[in-house]
């Protein structure tokens, strides 16, 4: 069983962790079974709620849509 914090798995970023312009890794619908991630920059946040068990849905500037699995660390 996954450890849960704030009603979400601890390894999935919440909406407050994601901002337009952020570099993220998403899983697109067609890649859900394999878990293949696609990198890109967030254009729009599509999920309205603060959390989602499978990740917040976003649209990348490339037009791809998927759920965020990881937010890239900012370079100093």
TORTOR-108877 format. One record per residue (C-alpha): x, z, y; residue number from 1. Coordinates in nm, 4 decimals. Each point is the difference from the previous one (the first is absolute). Layout:
% TORTOR-108877
X:Z:Y:NUM
...
% end
This chain:
% TORTOR-108877
0.0000:0.0000:0.0000:1
0.1281:-0.0886:0.3464:2
0.0738:0.2791:0.2415:3
-0.2514:-0.0261:0.2826:4
0.0323:0.0971:0.3645:5
-0.2759:-0.0581:0.2549:6
-0.2148:-0.1708:-0.2664:7
0.2518:-0.2791:-0.0679:8
0.2920:-0.0565:-0.2325:9
0.3155:0.1297:0.1662:10
0.1769:-0.3360:-0.0209:11
-0.2608:-0.2111:0.1871:12
0.0273:-0.0066:0.3825:13
-0.3078:0.0973:0.2015:14
-0.1440:-0.1828:0.3004:15
0.1895:0.2235:0.2444:16
0.3290:-0.1106:-0.1610:17
-0.0691:-0.3700:0.0676:18
0.0090:-0.1694:0.3411:19
-0.0246:-0.3664:0.1033:20
0.3552:-0.1357:0.0120:21
0.1192:0.2259:-0.2832:22
0.1951:-0.1543:-0.2889:23
-0.1799:0.0767:-0.3275:24
-0.0215:-0.0895:-0.3678:25
-0.3480:-0.0991:-0.1210:26
-0.1578:-0.0889:-0.3320:27
-0.2343:-0.2961:0.0303:28
-0.3199:-0.0205:-0.2073:29
0.1442:-0.2684:-0.2292:30
0.3066:0.2188:-0.0676:31
-0.1825:0.3246:-0.0802:32
0.0606:-0.0246:-0.3760:33
0.3723:-0.0690:0.0324:34
0.0550:0.2280:0.3007:35
0.2121:-0.2678:0.1724:36
0.0541:0.0883:0.3653:37
0.0184:-0.2266:0.3035:38
0.1849:0.1026:0.3146:39
-0.1127:-0.0716:0.3520:40
-0.1002:0.1261:0.3423:41
-0.3454:0.1500:0.0605:42
-0.2270:-0.1998:0.2285:43
-0.3315:0.1830:-0.0619:44
-0.1101:0.3134:-0.1853:45
-0.3149:-0.0893:-0.1928:46
-0.0892:0.3340:-0.1645:47
-0.2051:0.2161:0.2364:48
0.0377:0.3292:-0.1889:49
0.3048:0.2258:0.0366:50
0.0939:-0.0307:-0.3677:51
-0.0698:-0.2156:-0.3034:52
0.1075:0.0820:-0.3569:53
0.1585:-0.3451:-0.0479:54
0.1483:-0.0310:0.3488:55
-0.1116:-0.1066:0.3461:56
-0.0958:-0.3687:0.0192:57
0.1840:-0.2018:0.2660:58
0.0483:-0.3592:0.1137:59
0.3606:-0.1077:0.0519:60
0.1089:-0.2374:0.2793:61
0.0451:-0.2607:-0.2777:62
-0.3752:0.0273:-0.0735:63
0.0416:0.1715:-0.3360:64
-0.2352:0.2913:-0.0735:65
0.0726:0.2930:-0.2285:66
0.0273:0.3750:-0.0408:67
0.3037:0.1807:0.1397:68
0.2183:0.1621:-0.2639:69
0.2964:0.0812:0.2226:70
0.0905:0.0095:0.3701:71
0.3592:-0.1007:0.0704:72
0.2159:0.2623:0.1676:73
0.0772:-0.0758:0.3643:74
0.3591:-0.0891:0.0778:75
0.1606:0.2220:0.2644:76
% end
